[in-house]
Amino acid sequence: MKIVIAPDSFKGSASAHELCAAIARGIRSVMPNAELVEVPLADGGEGIMDNLVHATGGSRIEASVSDPLGRTITAHYGVLGDGSTAVIEMAQASGLPLLQPEERQPLLTSTRGTGELIKHALDLGYRKFIIGLGGSATNDGGAGMLQAIGLQLLNAEGQPLAEGGGALTQLAVLDAAALDPRLAASQFTIACDVTNTLCGLVGASAVFGPQKGATPEMVAQLDSGLLRFAEQIQALRGIDVLSIPGGGAAGGMGAGLLGFMKASIRPGIDVVMEASGFAEAVKDADFIITGEGKLDEQTLSGKVAAGVCRAALPLDIPVIILCGTKSLSGEALRQLGKVSAFSIVAGPCSLEEAMAQTLSLAEACAAQLFGLIENSF
Protein backbone atom coordinates (compact mmCIF):
# COMPACT_ATOMS: atom_id res chain seq x y z
CA MET A 1 0.00 0.00 0.00
CA LYS A 2 1.27 3.48 -0.90
CA ILE A 3 0.36 6.33 1.42
CA VAL A 4 1.31 9.97 0.82
CA ILE A 5 1.64 12.05 4.00
CA ALA A 6 1.13 15.72 3.19
CA PRO A 7 0.07 17.92 6.13
CA ASP A 8 0.40 21.61 6.85
CA SER A 9 1.90 22.71 10.14
CA PHE A 10 -0.26 22.95 13.24
CA LYS A 11 0.67 26.54 14.04
CA GLY A 12 2.26 27.04 17.41
CA SER A 13 2.70 23.35 18.10
CA ALA A 14 4.26 21.32 15.26
CA SER A 15 5.85 21.91 11.88
CA ALA A 16 4.65 20.08 8.78
CA HIS A 17 7.93 18.16 8.69
CA GLU A 18 7.48 17.04 12.31
CA LEU A 19 3.91 16.01 11.63
CA CYS A 20 4.98 13.95 8.61
CA ALA A 21 7.41 12.04 10.83
CA ALA A 22 4.84 11.50 13.61
CA ILE A 23 2.13 10.29 11.23
CA ALA A 24 4.64 8.00 9.52
CA ARG A 25 5.58 6.48 12.89
CA GLY A 26 1.93 5.79 13.63
CA ILE A 27 1.31 4.13 10.27
CA ARG A 28 4.48 2.02 10.42
CA SER A 29 3.48 0.71 13.84
CA VAL A 30 0.52 -1.07 12.23
CA MET A 31 1.60 -1.33 8.57
CA PRO A 32 5.39 -1.85 8.59
CA ASN A 33 5.51 -2.73 4.88
CA ALA A 34 3.57 0.26 3.59
CA GLU A 35 5.28 2.62 1.15
CA LEU A 36 5.21 6.04 2.80
CA VAL A 37 5.97 9.26 0.91
CA GLU A 38 6.35 12.42 2.99
CA VAL A 39 5.53 15.77 1.36
CA PRO A 40 5.25 18.51 4.00
CA LEU A 41 3.08 21.35 2.70
CA ALA A 42 2.27 24.99 3.44
CA ASP A 43 -0.21 27.51 2.09
CA GLY A 44 2.27 30.31 1.44
CA GLY A 45 2.84 31.67 4.93
CA GLU A 46 5.01 30.45 7.74
CA GLY A 47 6.74 27.16 6.97
CA ILE A 48 6.89 27.45 3.19
CA MET A 49 10.68 27.79 3.11
CA ASP A 50 11.53 24.79 5.29
CA ASN A 51 8.88 22.62 3.65
CA LEU A 52 10.10 23.30 0.12
CA VAL A 53 13.74 22.89 1.11
CA HIS A 54 12.94 19.54 2.72
CA ALA A 55 10.69 18.32 -0.11
CA THR A 56 13.17 19.20 -2.89
CA GLY A 57 16.45 18.36 -1.17
CA GLY A 58 17.43 22.02 -1.12
CA SER A 59 19.45 24.10 1.32
CA ARG A 60 19.19 27.08 3.67
CA ILE A 61 21.24 30.27 3.49
CA GLU A 62 21.86 32.57 6.46
CA ALA A 63 21.87 36.36 6.30
CA SER A 64 21.99 39.28 8.75
CA VAL A 65 18.96 41.51 8.16
CA SER A 66 16.71 44.02 9.89
CA ASP A 67 13.76 42.84 11.95
CA PRO A 68 10.43 44.76 11.72
CA LEU A 69 11.74 47.44 14.11
CA GLY A 70 15.15 47.76 12.48
CA ARG A 71 17.19 45.59 14.84
CA THR A 72 19.79 43.28 13.32
CA ILE A 73 18.83 39.60 13.39
CA THR A 74 19.91 36.40 11.68
CA ALA A 75 17.36 35.09 9.18
CA HIS A 76 17.33 32.38 6.52
CA TYR A 77 16.05 31.82 3.04
CA GLY A 78 15.96 28.60 1.05
CA VAL A 79 17.27 27.36 -2.26
CA LEU A 80 15.27 24.60 -3.93
CA GLY A 81 16.84 21.36 -5.05
CA ASP A 82 17.02 22.77 -8.59
CA GLY A 83 19.84 25.01 -7.35
CA SER A 84 18.37 28.09 -9.02
CA THR A 85 15.19 29.07 -7.14
CA ALA A 86 15.36 31.10 -3.94
CA VAL A 87 12.47 30.78 -1.48
CA ILE A 88 11.98 33.77 0.76
CA GLU A 89 9.51 33.53 3.61
CA MET A 90 8.50 37.01 4.62
CA ALA A 91 7.93 35.98 8.23
CA GLN A 92 11.64 35.17 8.60
CA ALA A 93 12.58 38.86 8.58
CA SER A 94 9.30 40.77 8.89
CA GLY A 95 7.15 38.39 10.91
CA LEU A 96 4.91 39.00 13.90
CA PRO A 97 6.63 36.27 15.98
CA LEU A 98 9.81 38.39 15.93
CA LEU A 99 8.11 40.95 18.20
CA GLN A 100 6.89 40.86 21.76
CA PRO A 101 3.19 41.74 22.09
CA GLU A 102 4.03 45.18 23.43
CA GLU A 103 6.30 45.81 20.41
CA ARG A 104 3.52 45.55 17.83
CA GLN A 105 3.62 48.99 16.25
CA PRO A 106 2.23 48.84 12.68
CA LEU A 107 2.85 52.56 12.14
CA LEU A 108 6.59 51.89 12.55
CA THR A 109 7.25 48.31 11.49
CA SER A 110 8.98 47.85 8.14
CA THR A 111 9.52 45.13 5.55
CA ARG A 112 13.13 46.25 4.98
CA GLY A 113 14.47 42.90 6.24
CA THR A 114 12.60 41.01 3.53
CA GLY A 115 14.14 43.30 0.93
CA GLU A 116 17.56 42.62 2.43
CA LEU A 117 16.97 38.88 2.01
CA ILE A 118 16.06 39.47 -1.66
CA LYS A 119 19.20 41.57 -2.15
CA HIS A 120 21.36 38.89 -0.51
CA ALA A 121 19.98 36.28 -2.92
CA LEU A 122 20.49 38.62 -5.89
CA ASP A 123 24.11 39.10 -4.81
CA LEU A 124 24.59 35.31 -4.90
CA GLY A 125 23.24 35.14 -8.44
CA TYR A 126 19.67 33.97 -7.92
CA ARG A 127 17.11 35.36 -10.36
CA LYS A 128 14.12 33.11 -9.73
CA PHE A 129 12.18 33.70 -6.53
CA ILE A 130 9.23 32.30 -4.61
CA ILE A 131 8.05 34.81 -1.99
CA GLY A 132 5.84 33.41 0.76
CA LEU A 133 3.50 36.02 2.22
CA GLY A 134 1.96 35.60 5.63
CA GLY A 135 2.55 36.12 9.33
CA SER A 136 3.76 39.69 8.84
CA ALA A 137 4.15 42.33 11.55
CA THR A 138 3.99 45.10 8.94
CA ASN A 139 1.51 47.32 7.16
CA ASP A 140 3.79 49.32 4.85
CA GLY A 141 2.75 47.96 1.45
CA GLY A 142 6.19 46.49 0.97
CA ALA A 143 7.72 49.97 0.99
CA GLY A 144 10.56 48.99 3.33
CA MET A 145 11.34 45.98 1.14
CA LEU A 146 11.56 48.27 -1.89
CA GLN A 147 13.65 50.84 -0.02
CA ALA A 148 16.18 48.09 0.75
CA ILE A 149 16.66 47.46 -2.98
CA GLY A 150 16.91 51.05 -4.12
CA LEU A 151 13.47 52.71 -4.31
CA GLN A 152 13.34 56.16 -2.76
CA LEU A 153 10.16 57.41 -1.07
CA LEU A 154 10.22 61.20 -0.73
CA ASN A 155 7.99 63.77 0.98
CA ALA A 156 6.90 67.10 -0.47
CA GLU A 157 10.24 68.66 0.52
CA GLY A 158 12.16 65.93 -1.31
CA GLN A 159 13.35 64.29 1.91
CA PRO A 160 13.33 60.50 2.41
CA LEU A 161 10.40 59.16 4.38
CA ALA A 162 10.87 57.38 7.65
CA GLU A 163 10.11 53.67 7.45
CA GLY A 164 6.81 52.11 8.42
CA GLY A 165 3.24 52.31 7.23
CA GLY A 166 2.49 55.45 9.23
CA ALA A 167 4.90 57.57 7.18
CA LEU A 168 3.22 56.77 3.86
CA THR A 169 0.63 59.52 4.38
CA GLN A 170 3.49 61.97 3.73
CA LEU A 171 4.53 60.34 0.45
CA ALA A 172 4.81 62.77 -2.47
CA VAL A 173 7.25 61.17 -4.91
CA LEU A 174 8.55 57.70 -5.76
CA ASP A 175 12.03 57.74 -7.29
CA ALA A 176 13.04 54.45 -8.94
CA ALA A 177 16.31 55.69 -10.47
CA ALA A 178 18.40 53.62 -8.04
CA LEU A 179 16.13 50.56 -8.00
CA ASP A 180 18.28 47.43 -8.34
CA PRO A 181 18.58 46.78 -12.10
CA ARG A 182 18.90 43.03 -11.50
CA LEU A 183 15.17 42.93 -10.75
CA ALA A 184 14.46 43.36 -14.45
CA ALA A 185 16.14 40.02 -15.15
CA SER A 186 14.41 38.24 -12.25
CA GLN A 187 11.18 36.31 -11.94
CA PHE A 188 9.02 36.48 -8.81
CA THR A 189 6.18 34.15 -7.87
CA ILE A 190 4.11 35.34 -4.93
CA ALA A 191 2.65 32.53 -2.83
CA CYS A 192 -0.39 33.96 -1.10
CA ASP A 193 -3.40 32.44 0.65
CA VAL A 194 -5.60 35.55 0.85
CA THR A 195 -7.41 37.56 -1.82
CA ASN A 196 -7.87 40.85 0.06
CA THR A 197 -7.32 44.00 -1.93
CA LEU A 198 -4.99 46.73 -0.70
CA CYS A 199 -7.39 49.31 0.74
CA GLY A 200 -10.91 49.72 2.07
CA LEU A 201 -13.13 47.63 4.32
CA VAL A 202 -11.57 44.34 3.18
CA GLY A 203 -8.09 45.80 2.75
CA ALA A 204 -4.82 45.12 4.52
CA SER A 205 -5.23 47.72 7.27
CA ALA A 206 -8.87 47.07 8.19
CA VAL A 207 -8.72 43.28 8.19
CA PHE A 208 -5.20 42.48 9.38
CA GLY A 209 -4.07 45.70 11.06
CA PRO A 210 -5.72 45.05 14.45
CA GLN A 211 -3.86 41.76 14.98
CA LYS A 212 -0.63 43.71 14.45
CA GLY A 213 -1.54 46.24 17.11
CA ALA A 214 -3.51 48.84 15.14
CA THR A 215 -6.21 50.87 16.87
CA PRO A 216 -9.17 52.14 14.79
CA GLU A 217 -7.36 55.47 14.43
CA MET A 218 -4.22 53.70 13.25
CA VAL A 219 -6.23 51.64 10.75
CA ALA A 220 -7.53 54.84 9.17
CA GLN A 221 -4.03 56.32 8.95
CA LEU A 222 -2.51 53.14 7.56
CA ASP A 223 -5.25 52.75 4.96
CA SER A 224 -4.77 56.36 3.87
CA GLY A 225 -1.03 55.80 3.53
CA LEU A 226 -1.47 52.66 1.44
CA LEU A 227 -3.89 54.52 -0.83
CA ARG A 228 -1.30 57.26 -1.38
CA PHE A 229 1.37 54.64 -2.06
CA ALA A 230 -0.89 52.93 -4.61
CA GLU A 231 -1.59 56.25 -6.34
CA GLN A 232 2.14 56.93 -6.67
CA ILE A 233 2.76 53.42 -8.05
CA GLN A 234 0.03 54.05 -10.63
CA ALA A 235 1.63 57.38 -11.58
CA LEU A 236 5.16 55.96 -11.87
CA ARG A 237 4.56 52.45 -13.16
CA GLY A 238 1.10 52.55 -14.70
CA ILE A 239 0.00 49.59 -12.55
CA ASP A 240 -3.28 49.67 -10.59
CA VAL A 241 -2.35 47.71 -7.47
CA LEU A 242 -5.57 48.79 -5.74
CA SER A 243 -7.79 46.38 -7.63
CA ILE A 244 -5.57 43.27 -7.67
CA PRO A 245 -6.81 40.39 -5.47
CA GLY A 246 -4.04 39.59 -3.02
CA GLY A 247 -2.59 43.09 -3.14
CA GLY A 248 -3.51 43.50 0.52
CA ALA A 249 -1.72 40.32 1.61
CA ALA A 250 0.86 40.67 4.38
CA GLY A 251 0.16 44.32 5.08
CA GLY A 252 0.12 45.21 1.40
CA MET A 253 3.36 43.43 0.54
CA GLY A 254 1.55 41.86 -2.40
CA ALA A 255 0.96 45.32 -3.89
CA GLY A 256 4.60 46.33 -3.50
CA LEU A 257 5.84 43.21 -5.24
CA LEU A 258 3.28 43.47 -8.04
CA GLY A 259 4.07 47.12 -8.59
CA PHE A 260 7.83 46.90 -9.00
CA MET A 261 8.83 43.36 -9.91
CA LYS A 262 8.05 40.84 -12.61
CA ALA A 263 5.67 39.12 -10.25
CA SER A 264 2.72 36.79 -10.57
CA ILE A 265 0.45 35.99 -7.65
CA ARG A 266 -0.79 32.44 -7.10
CA PRO A 267 -2.48 30.51 -4.30
CA GLY A 268 0.25 29.46 -1.92
CA ILE A 269 -0.84 25.83 -1.80
CA ASP A 270 -0.61 25.58 -5.61
CA VAL A 271 2.92 27.01 -5.61
CA VAL A 272 4.05 24.66 -2.85
CA MET A 273 2.46 21.55 -4.37
CA GLU A 274 4.03 22.30 -7.74
CA ALA A 275 7.49 23.04 -6.37
CA SER A 276 7.47 19.99 -4.08
CA GLY A 277 6.47 17.55 -6.82
CA PHE A 278 3.15 16.63 -5.23
CA ALA A 279 1.54 15.45 -8.48
CA GLU A 280 4.33 12.94 -9.05
CA ALA A 281 4.30 11.83 -5.41
CA VAL A 282 0.61 10.87 -5.42
CA LYS A 283 0.75 8.75 -8.57
CA ASP A 284 -0.61 5.28 -7.73
CA ALA A 285 -1.24 6.29 -4.11
CA ASP A 286 -3.87 4.33 -2.21
CA PHE A 287 -4.42 7.04 0.42
CA ILE A 288 -3.37 10.61 1.10
CA ILE A 289 -3.29 11.83 4.68
CA THR A 290 -3.14 15.57 5.26
CA GLY A 291 -3.90 17.90 8.12
CA GLU A 292 -4.07 21.38 9.57
CA GLY A 293 -4.62 22.81 13.03
CA LYS A 294 -8.17 24.02 12.49
CA LEU A 295 -10.58 22.56 9.95
CA ASP A 296 -13.28 25.17 9.34
CA GLU A 297 -14.86 27.33 6.65
CA GLN A 298 -11.51 29.04 5.98
CA THR A 299 -10.16 25.65 4.91
CA LEU A 300 -12.26 25.90 1.75
CA SER A 301 -10.60 29.14 0.62
CA GLY A 302 -7.12 27.99 -0.32
CA LYS A 303 -5.81 26.17 2.75
CA VAL A 304 -3.65 23.05 2.49
CA ALA A 305 -6.35 20.45 3.14
CA ALA A 306 -8.60 21.86 0.42
CA GLY A 307 -5.70 21.99 -2.05
CA VAL A 308 -4.81 18.36 -1.37
CA CYS A 309 -8.45 17.28 -1.77
CA ARG A 310 -8.75 19.21 -5.03
CA ALA A 311 -5.67 17.45 -6.43
CA ALA A 312 -6.87 14.02 -5.24
CA LEU A 313 -10.41 14.32 -6.61
CA PRO A 314 -9.72 13.57 -10.33
CA LEU A 315 -7.42 10.73 -9.28
CA ASP A 316 -10.13 9.17 -7.08
CA ILE A 317 -7.70 8.86 -4.16
CA PRO A 318 -9.28 8.84 -0.67
CA VAL A 319 -8.06 11.64 1.60
CA ILE A 320 -7.88 11.56 5.38
CA ILE A 321 -7.62 14.90 7.16
CA LEU A 322 -6.24 15.11 10.70
CA CYS A 323 -6.86 18.30 12.65
CA GLY A 324 -6.87 19.76 16.13
CA THR A 325 -10.28 21.42 15.91
CA LYS A 326 -12.97 20.26 13.49
CA SER A 327 -15.91 22.55 12.81
CA LEU A 328 -16.48 21.93 9.10
CA SER A 329 -19.84 20.36 8.33
CA GLY A 330 -20.25 16.95 6.76
CA GLU A 331 -21.82 18.54 3.70
CA ALA A 332 -18.80 20.82 3.22
CA LEU A 333 -16.49 17.83 3.53
CA ARG A 334 -18.44 15.96 0.87
CA GLN A 335 -17.88 18.88 -1.49
CA LEU A 336 -14.14 18.25 -1.16
CA GLY A 337 -14.43 14.73 -2.59
CA LYS A 338 -13.69 11.30 -1.14
CA VAL A 339 -12.71 12.71 2.25
CA SER A 340 -12.88 11.84 5.94
CA ALA A 341 -11.73 14.12 8.77
CA PHE A 342 -10.76 13.35 12.36
CA SER A 343 -9.67 15.42 15.32
CA ILE A 344 -6.51 14.05 16.90
CA VAL A 345 -7.64 15.15 20.37
CA ALA A 346 -8.36 11.95 22.27
CA GLY A 347 -10.45 13.40 25.10
CA PRO A 348 -11.28 16.49 27.15
CA CYS A 349 -8.25 18.72 27.68
CA SER A 350 -7.19 22.35 27.49
CA LEU A 351 -5.90 23.92 24.30
CA GLU A 352 -2.46 24.20 25.87
CA GLU A 353 -2.44 20.49 26.74
CA ALA A 354 -3.55 19.53 23.23
CA MET A 355 -0.90 21.71 21.60
CA ALA A 356 1.82 20.28 23.84
CA GLN A 357 0.87 16.74 22.78
CA THR A 358 0.24 17.36 19.07
CA LEU A 359 2.88 14.98 17.74
CA SER A 360 2.01 12.07 20.03
CA LEU A 361 -1.70 12.59 19.39
CA ALA A 362 -1.18 12.65 15.62
CA GLU A 363 0.92 9.48 15.81
CA ALA A 364 -1.72 7.65 17.88
CA CYS A 365 -4.57 8.78 15.63
CA ALA A 366 -2.73 7.65 12.47
CA ALA A 367 -2.03 4.26 14.08
CA GLN A 368 -5.70 3.76 14.96
CA LEU A 369 -6.95 4.77 11.53
CA PHE A 370 -4.54 2.69 9.51
CA GLY A 371 -4.82 -0.21 11.91
CA LEU A 372 -8.50 -0.27 10.99
CA ILE A 373 -7.66 0.02 7.29
CA GLU A 374 -5.10 -2.78 7.54
CA ASN A 375 -7.61 -5.09 9.18
CA SER A 376 -10.21 -4.31 6.51
CA PHE A 377 -8.13 -5.70 3.62
N, C-alpha and C positions, 0 to 999 in steps of 0.2 A: 504494500500500500504506500502511495506517495502522498505526503501531507506537506503543504506549504504553510509556513508560520509567518504571518505578515501583520503584526500589530503596530499601532501608534504607541507613543509613550503614554503612561498614566501620569499626568503632570503633577510634579511635587512628590512623587513616590517611586517611580521606576522608569528607566529609559526603555525605548523600543528594543534596543539590543539586549538589555537585561531580561525583558519580558520574553523575547524569543528563546533565550537560554532556559528560562524557568518553564515555559510551556513545553519545550523539547524534553526537558527532564521528566515532566509528568507523562508525556506520551511514551517515552522510552521505557518507563517503569512498567507499562502494561503491554507495549507493542515494541519489543526490542529490535525487531527486524524491519520496522517501517523505515522508508526513505523520507528523511526530513530535510526540507529546504527552508533556510531562514532568510527572510527578506524584511528587515526592520524598515518601517515606513514613517513618514511624517506628512503633514498637510501644508508645509511651507514655512511654518514658524519654528519655534525652538525644537532642536533635534535634527533638523534637515541635514546639517553638515555632517555630523557623526554618522547618521544613518547611511548617507550616500557614500561616505568614505568606506564604511564597513562593507556595504553591499557591493561596491565596485573594486575593492582591494586598493583603495587610494591611500592618501597620506594627509597629515595635518602639518600646517606651517604656522609658526609662532611669530607674532609681531607686537611691538609696543605701540599702543594707540591711546587716544583720549577716551575716557568714559563719558557718560552723558553730561557730567558737570565739569569736564575738562581735566580731570585727574589722569595721570598716566597709569595704565594698566597693561597687563599681558593678555592678549586675545589670540584666537586661532581662526584660520580659515582652512578649507579643505581643497585637495586636488583629487579629482576622480581618477579611477584606474586607467582612463585613457591618456593621462599625463598632460592633458591640454586644457581641461575645464576646471576653473576655480569656483568653489562653492563658498559663498559668503553669507553667513547667518547674521542678520542685523542685530539680533539679541546679544551676540558675542561682545559687541562694542557699545551698543546703544540701548541695551535691554533694561527693562524694569527691575529684574533681579539684581542688577549691579548697584541699586540704590537702597538705602534704608527707607522705611515708610516716611519718616520725617524729611527725607531729602527729595521727595517727589515735587519737582518744581517745573511744570511744563512750559512756563514762560521763559525759563532759562536753559532747559536741557537741549542738547544739540546732537545731531547725527554725525558730527565731524569724525568720530572714531570709525564709523563705517566707511566713510570716504578714505580714511587713512589705510584701512584694510584693502580697499580697491586699488589705491595707489601702490601699496606694497606688492600686490599681485601683478600690476602693470610693470613695475620695475623688474620683476622676475621673468617677464616675457609672456605672461598669460593674456590672452585676448578674447577668451570665451568664458562667460560668467553666468552662474546661476545665483540669484540674490533671493534669499529667503526672508520674507517680511513677516513680522509677528513679534509679539512680546516687547514692543518698544516702550521706552520711557519718554519719548519725544513727541513733539507736535510742531515741528518746524518745516514740514513739507519737503524734507530732504535738503534744506538749504545748507546746513552744516556739512553734510556729505559733499555737496557741490563746492562749497568754499574750500574744502580740503584738497580738491583737485583743480583749483584755479579760478572758479567763478567769483566775481566780486559783486557784493550787494552793497549799494551805496544809498545814503539818504539825500535829501534835497540839497545839502551843502557839499555833496560829493565825498562825504566821509564814510568809511566802512561801517556797516552795521555791527552791533554786538551780536553774539550768537544766541540762538534760542527763538522759539516761536513768538514770544512777546515783542521782539524787535521788528518783526516783519511789517507792523503797521506803519513804520517809518520808511519803508522801502520806496525809493524813487527811481532807481536805475539798476538794471542788471548789466554788468560788463563781462562778456565772455571772451575777451581778447586773450586772456591768459589761461583759458580752459585747456586742460591737458589734451594735446592733439592726438594722443594715442587712443582716445575714446572713439575717434572716427573709424578706426580700424578694428574696433572691438564689438562683440555681440553680447547683449545682455538679455537673459530670460528672467523675468520676475515671477517667483513662485509665491502665490498669494491666495489665501482662503477666504477673503471677504470681497464684496462687490461695492462697498460704500464709495460714494463719490467724495470729492475733496471738501466741499463746503455745504452749509445748510443743515437742516434738521437731521439728516442721515449722514452727515459729513464726519470727518475725522475728529473735529473738536467736540461736537455735540455728543457723539456716540462713545468715543474712546477717551476723551479728555478727562472726565471725572475719575476714571480708574488710575489716571496718572497724577492725580492731585488737583485737578482744575475745579475751581468754584464756578458758579454760573457766570460771574463777572469775567473770570478768566476765559471761559468758553467763548463768550462774545468777542473778547479781544483776540483770541487765537484764531477764531473763524474769520474775523476781519483781516488779520494779517495774511492768512492763507489765500483769501480772495485777492488781496493786493499782489501777492506773489504770483498767483495764476494769471492775473492781468498783465503783469510784466513778462511772464513767459510767453503769453500770446503775442505781445508786442514785439518781442525779440526773436522768437522762434516760429511764430505762426502756428502754434500747437495749442488747442483748447483742452487743457488738462482738467477743466472743471467738469466736463461731461463724461469723462472716461470712467466706466465701472472699475473699481479697484484703485482709483487715484487717491482715495482717502485712507488706504491701508497704511498701517504703521505710522500714524500721525502725519499722513500726506506724503510719506516717502515714495509711494507709488507714483505720485504726480511729478516729483523731482526727477525720478529716473526716466519717466516717459517723456519729460520735457527736454532732456539734454543728452540722452544716450540712445543708441540704436537698441531700443528695448521693446520686447513683447511681453504682455502679461498673460499668465496662464494659471489655471487652478493648481495650487501647490501639489495636491495629491497626484495630478496627471504628470507634472514635471518629475516628481520623485519616482513614480512607478516606471516611467520611461527610462530615466537615468539608471535605475537599479536593475533593469532587465526583468521586470515583473512578468511581462507577457511570456517570455521564454521560460521563466521559472515555473509557471503554472501549467505548462503543457503536460498533458496526461496526468494531472493531479487528481486524486480521488476526493480530497477535502482541502479547503483553505480555512485556516483559523486566524482570525484577526481580533482586534480589540482596541478599545479606547476607554478613558476614565469614566466618561459620562455618555450614555447612549440616550439621546433625546432628539427633539425636533431639529436642533442645529446639526445633528449628524447628517441629515438629508441634504444640507447645503454645502457640500464639498469636503466633508470630513473624511478621514481615512476609511472608516468602515463602509461608508457609502461608495467610495471609489473602488474598493475591493469588490463589493457586491456587483457594481456596474460592470467591472471587467469579467467577473465570473459568470454573469447571466447568460451571454451567448455561448459559453462553453459548457453550460449545464453542470457546473461544479458546485456542490453544496458548500455553503459558508457557515462557519460557526463564529459568532461574535462573543468575546468575553468582555465584561465591563465591570466597573465598580458600582455605578448607579444605573439602573435601567428604568427609563420612564417613557420609552417609545412604545406606541400601541402595537398590538398584533397586526392590525390592518396596515400600518405604516411599514412594518417589517416585511409583510407579504409583497409590498410594492417593490422591495429591494431584490426579490427573487427567491431562490431556494435557500432560505436563511433561517437560522435559529440563534437566539441570543440568551446568554446566561450571565447573571451577576456572580462574581467570584466570592462575594461575601457569604460566609458559611452560616452566620447567625447574628443575633443582635450584638452590636458593638458600636463604639464611637467612630466618627470619621478618622480621628487621629490613629486609633487602633487599626482600622482597616488599611489606612495608608502605610502604616509601619509594617504590615504583613502582606503587602501586595504580591510580592514574588512567591511566597510560600502558598498563598491562596490561589494564585494563578496556576501554580504547579499542581496543586491538589485537584483543582477543578478540571484541568486538562486530563489528569489521570482518570478521574471518574468518567468523564465523557467518552474518552477513547477506550476505556475498559469496557464500557457498554457497547461501543461500536465493535470492538474486537470479538466480544461474545455473541454478537448478532450475525457474524459471518461464518 
